[in-house]
Amino acid sequence: MFLLNGQPLPLDTPFTADGIQYPANWLRLTALEEKEAIGITEVADPAPYDDRFYWGVGNPKDLDQCKANMIAQIKAAAGSMLAPTDWKVIRSTETGIPLDAYTLTARANIRAASNANEAAVDACTTVDELAALQLTWPE
């Protein structure tokens, strides 16, 4: 990232320095010495962070709220995976037509994975641990 007078200079954007207009590609085409000659400094990009779990680098959000959000996402994902076969369950309930074994097994696997994912979320004791958690779902 480049700074001019403490202000960020986005790449591929024209800018003006000391009354001189520079084209959009100037930062890409010039050497660091040329940039420094007009007062441009290069600084490292800020460290990335997952804004689902952190307010900034090293600044975690509330663990209980993060857990609640993640469990809500798990429930929504399970609901989305179950939805395509919900009509079969309703038909079976209303008409007595039995569900096929494949559908019963697939739905049971989705519910089991959802329960296991929720248990894994509940077991986390830190935001770092929660952020590193890899959820698993049936294929």
Phi and psi restraints in degrees (value plus and minus 20) as a CYANA .aco file:
   2 PHE   PHI    -129.9   -89.9
   2 PHE   PSI     123.5   163.5
   3 LEU   PHI    -144.5  -104.5
   3 LEU   PSI     120.4   160.4
   4 LEU   PHI    -147.4  -107.4
   4 LEU   PSI      97.6   137.6
   5 ASN   PHI      35.8    75.8
   5 ASN   PSI      18.3    58.3
   6 GLY   PHI      59.2    99.2
   6 GLY   PSI     -21.9    18.1
   7 GLN   PHI    -124.9   -84.9
   7 GLN   PSI     118.5   158.5
   8 PRO   PHI     -86.2   -46.2
   8 PRO   PSI     122.9   162.9
   9 LEU   PHI    -132.1   -92.1
   9 LEU   PSI      89.0   129.0
  10 PRO   PHI     -91.2   -51.2
  10 PRO   PSI     124.4   164.4
  11 LEU   PHI     -85.6   -45.6
  11 LEU   PSI     133.1   173.1
  12 ASP   PHI      40.9    80.9
  12 ASP   PSI      10.8    50.8
  13 THR   PHI    -151.4  -111.4
  13 THR   PSI     109.3   149.3
  14 PRO   PHI     -85.3   -45.3
  14 PRO   PSI     132.9   172.9
  15 PHE   PHI    -168.4  -128.4
  15 PHE   PSI     146.7   186.7
  16 THR   PHI    -142.4  -102.4
  16 THR   PSI     114.7   154.7
  17 ALA   PHI    -156.9  -116.9
  17 ALA   PSI     107.0   147.0
  18 ASP   PHI      31.1    71.1
  18 ASP   PSI      21.2    61.2
  19 GLY   PHI      58.4    98.4
  19 GLY   PSI     -19.0    21.0
  20 ILE   PHI    -124.5   -84.5
  20 ILE   PSI     111.4   151.4
  21 GLN   PHI    -110.7   -70.7
  21 GLN   PSI     113.4   153.4
  22 TYR   PHI    -133.7   -93.7
  22 TYR   PSI     122.5   162.5
  23 PRO   PHI     -93.6   -53.6
  23 PRO   PSI     146.3   186.3
  24 ALA   PHI     -79.2   -39.2
  24 ALA   PSI     -53.0   -13.0
  25 ASN   PHI    -111.5   -71.5
  25 ASN   PSI     -16.6    23.4
  26 TRP   PHI     -79.5   -39.5
  26 TRP   PSI     -63.9   -23.9
  27 LEU   PHI     -83.8   -43.8
  27 LEU   PSI     -53.7   -13.7
  28 ARG   PHI     -95.2   -55.2
  28 ARG   PSI     -49.4    -9.4
  29 LEU   PHI    -115.2   -75.2
  29 LEU   PSI     -33.0     7.0
  30 THR   PHI    -122.2   -82.2
  30 THR   PSI     135.9   175.9
  31 ALA   PHI     -97.5   -57.5
  31 ALA   PSI     139.7   179.7
  32 LEU   PHI     -77.7   -37.7
  32 LEU   PSI     -56.4   -16.4
  33 GLU   PHI     -81.5   -41.5
  33 GLU   PSI     -60.0   -20.0
  34 GLU   PHI     -86.5   -46.5
  34 GLU   PSI     -58.7   -18.7
  35 LYS   PHI     -85.7   -45.7
  35 LYS   PSI     -66.4   -26.4
  36 GLU   PHI     -83.0   -43.0
  36 GLU   PSI     -50.3   -10.3
  37 ALA   PHI     -84.3   -44.3
  37 ALA   PSI     -45.9    -5.9
  38 ILE   PHI    -125.5   -85.5
  38 ILE   PSI      -9.6    30.4
  39 GLY   PHI      75.9   115.9
  39 GLY   PSI      -8.2    31.8
  40 ILE   PHI    -107.3   -67.3
  40 ILE   PSI     112.8   152.8
  41 THR   PHI    -136.0   -96.0
  41 THR   PSI     131.9   171.9
  42 GLU   PHI    -128.1   -88.1
  42 GLU   PSI     110.2   150.2
  43 VAL   PHI    -147.0  -107.0
  43 VAL   PSI     135.6   175.6
  44 ALA   PHI     -85.7   -45.7
  44 ALA   PSI     124.5   164.5
  45 ASP   PHI     -83.2   -43.2
  45 ASP   PSI     129.0   169.0
  46 PRO   PHI     -80.6   -40.6
  46 PRO   PSI     127.8   167.8
  47 ALA   PHI     -83.2   -43.2
  47 ALA   PSI     118.6   158.6
  48 PRO   PHI     -93.9   -53.9
  48 PRO   PSI     134.6   174.6
  49 TYR   PHI    -170.9  -130.9
  49 TYR   PSI     136.3   176.3
  50 ASP   PHI    -108.4   -68.4
  50 ASP   PSI      88.2   128.2
  51 ASP   PHI     -92.1   -52.1
  51 ASP   PSI     -21.3    18.7
  52 ARG   PHI     -94.0   -54.0
  52 ARG   PSI     -45.3    -5.3
  53 PHE   PHI    -140.6  -100.6
  53 PHE   PSI     -36.5     3.5
  54 TYR   PHI    -153.1  -113.1
  54 TYR   PSI     126.3   166.3
  55 TRP   PHI    -101.5   -61.5
  55 TRP   PSI     -42.6    -2.6
  56 GLY   PHI    -196.6  -156.6
  56 GLY   PSI    -198.9  -158.9
  57 VAL   PHI     -80.9   -40.9
  57 VAL   PSI     104.5   144.5
  58 GLY   PHI      51.8    91.8
  58 GLY   PSI      -6.9    33.1
  59 ASN   PHI    -142.9  -102.9
  59 ASN   PSI      61.8   101.8
  60 PRO   PHI     -91.1   -51.1
  60 PRO   PSI     130.4   170.4
  61 LYS   PHI     -99.3   -59.3
  61 LYS   PSI     156.9   196.9
  62 ASP   PHI     -84.8   -44.8
  62 ASP   PSI     106.6   146.6
  63 LEU   PHI     -79.5   -39.5
  63 LEU   PSI     -66.8   -26.8
  64 ASP   PHI     -83.2   -43.2
  64 ASP   PSI     -58.2   -18.2
  65 GLN   PHI     -88.8   -48.8
  65 GLN   PSI     -60.8   -20.8
  66 CYS   PHI     -81.7   -41.7
  66 CYS   PSI     -61.9   -21.9
  67 LYS   PHI     -82.9   -42.9
  67 LYS   PSI     -65.1   -25.1
  68 ALA   PHI     -80.8   -40.8
  68 ALA   PSI     -62.2   -22.2
  69 ASN   PHI     -83.4   -43.4
  69 ASN   PSI     -63.6   -23.6
  70 MET   PHI     -88.1   -48.1
  70 MET   PSI     -59.5   -19.5
  71 ILE   PHI     -86.1   -46.1
  71 ILE   PSI     -58.1   -18.1
  72 ALA   PHI     -82.2   -42.2
  72 ALA   PSI     -59.2   -19.2
  73 GLN   PHI     -87.1   -47.1
  73 GLN   PSI     -58.0   -18.0
  74 ILE   PHI     -83.2   -43.2
  74 ILE   PSI     -66.9   -26.9
  75 LYS   PHI     -81.7   -41.7
  75 LYS   PSI     -61.1   -21.1
  76 ALA   PHI     -84.9   -44.9
  76 ALA   PSI     -61.3   -21.3
  77 ALA   PHI     -84.2   -44.2
  77 ALA   PSI     -64.5   -24.5
  78 ALA   PHI     -82.4   -42.4
  78 ALA   PSI     -62.6   -22.6
  79 GLY   PHI     -80.4   -40.4
  79 GLY   PSI     -59.3   -19.3
  80 SER   PHI     -86.7   -46.7
  80 SER   PSI     -56.9   -16.9
  81 MET   PHI     -93.6   -53.6
  81 MET   PSI     -51.4   -11.4
  82 LEU   PHI    -100.0   -60.0
  82 LEU   PSI     -47.8    -7.8
  83 ALA   PHI     -73.5   -33.5
  83 ALA   PSI     -61.6   -21.6
  84 PRO   PHI     -81.7   -41.7
  84 PRO   PSI     -42.1    -2.1
  85 THR   PHI    -129.3   -89.3
  85 THR   PSI     -15.2    24.8
  86 ASP   PHI     -77.6   -37.6
  86 ASP   PSI     -56.8   -16.8
  87 TRP   PHI     -81.8   -41.8
  87 TRP   PSI     -52.8   -12.8
  88 LYS   PHI     -86.9   -46.9
  88 LYS   PSI     -58.4   -18.4
  89 VAL   PHI     -86.2   -46.2
  89 VAL   PSI     -63.8   -23.8
  90 ILE   PHI     -83.3   -43.3
  90 ILE   PSI     -65.0   -25.0
  91 ARG   PHI     -80.3   -40.3
  91 ARG   PSI     -63.1   -23.1
  92 SER   PHI     -82.6   -42.6
  92 SER   PSI     -62.1   -22.1
  93 THR   PHI     -86.4   -46.4
  93 THR   PSI     -62.6   -22.6
  94 GLU   PHI     -99.2   -59.2
  94 GLU   PSI     -53.9   -13.9
  95 THR   PHI    -133.2   -93.2
  95 THR   PSI     -33.5     6.5
  96 GLY   PHI      63.5   103.5
  96 GLY   PSI     -17.8    22.2
  97 ILE   PHI     -88.8   -48.8
  97 ILE   PSI     101.4   141.4
  98 PRO   PHI     -87.8   -47.8
  98 PRO   PSI     129.0   169.0
  99 LEU   PHI     -95.1   -55.1
  99 LEU   PSI     123.8   163.8
 100 ASP   PHI     -92.1   -52.1
 100 ASP   PSI     135.0   175.0
 101 ALA   PHI     -81.1   -41.1
 101 ALA   PSI     -57.8   -17.8
 102 TYR   PHI     -81.0   -41.0
 102 TYR   PSI     -66.5   -26.5
 103 THR   PHI     -84.2   -44.2
 103 THR   PSI     -63.9   -23.9
 104 LEU   PHI     -79.9   -39.9
 104 LEU   PSI     -64.7   -24.7
 105 THR   PHI     -86.3   -46.3
 105 THR   PSI     -65.9   -25.9
 106 ALA   PHI     -80.4   -40.4
 106 ALA   PSI     -65.4   -25.4
 107 ARG   PHI     -85.3   -45.3
 107 ARG   PSI     -60.2   -20.2
 108 ALA   PHI     -83.7   -43.7
 108 ALA   PSI     -60.3   -20.3
 109 ASN   PHI     -85.1   -45.1
 109 ASN   PSI     -58.9   -18.9
 110 ILE   PHI     -84.9   -44.9
 110 ILE   PSI     -65.7   -25.7
 111 ARG   PHI     -84.4   -44.4
 111 ARG   PSI     -60.2   -20.2
 112 ALA   PHI     -83.8   -43.8
 112 ALA   PSI     -62.9   -22.9
 113 ALA   PHI     -85.0   -45.0
 113 ALA   PSI     -60.9   -20.9
 114 SER   PHI     -80.7   -40.7
 114 SER   PSI     -66.4   -26.4
 115 ASN   PHI     -82.7   -42.7
 115 ASN   PSI     -61.4   -21.4
 116 ALA   PHI     -86.1   -46.1
 116 ALA   PSI     -60.5   -20.5
 117 ASN   PHI     -84.2   -44.2
 117 ASN   PSI     -63.3   -23.3
 118 GLU   PHI     -82.8   -42.8
 118 GLU   PSI     -60.6   -20.6
 119 ALA   PHI     -84.2   -44.2
 119 ALA   PSI     -58.9   -18.9
 120 ALA   PHI     -84.4   -44.4
 120 ALA   PSI     -60.1   -20.1
 121 VAL   PHI     -83.4   -43.4
 121 VAL   PSI     -67.1   -27.1
 122 ASP   PHI     -80.8   -40.8
 122 ASP   PSI     -50.7   -10.7
 123 ALA   PHI     -96.3   -56.3
 123 ALA   PSI     -35.7     4.3
 124 CYS   PHI     -88.4   -48.4
 124 CYS   PSI     116.6   156.6
 125 THR   PHI    -131.0   -91.0
 125 THR   PSI     -27.7    12.3
 126 THR   PHI    -158.0  -118.0
 126 THR   PSI     139.4   179.4
 127 VAL   PHI     -85.7   -45.7
 127 VAL   PSI     -57.6   -17.6
 128 ASP   PHI     -79.4   -39.4
 128 ASP   PSI     -64.0   -24.0
 129 GLU   PHI     -83.2   -43.2
 129 GLU   PSI     -62.4   -22.4
 130 LEU   PHI     -85.5   -45.5
 130 LEU   PSI     -61.7   -21.7
 131 ALA   PHI     -84.7   -44.7
 131 ALA   PSI     -50.6   -10.6
 132 ALA   PHI    -103.9   -63.9
 132 ALA   PSI     -29.9    10.1
 133 LEU   PHI     -84.1   -44.1
 133 LEU   PSI     112.2   152.2
 134 GLN   PHI    -126.4   -86.4
 134 GLN   PSI      93.9   133.9
 135 LEU   PHI     -98.3   -58.3
 135 LEU   PSI     127.8   167.8
 136 THR   PHI    -143.2  -103.2
 136 THR   PSI     123.0   163.0
 137 TRP   PHI    -155.1  -115.1
 137 TRP   PSI     132.5   172.5
 138 PRO   PHI     -87.3   -47.3
 138 PRO   PSI     132.8   172.8
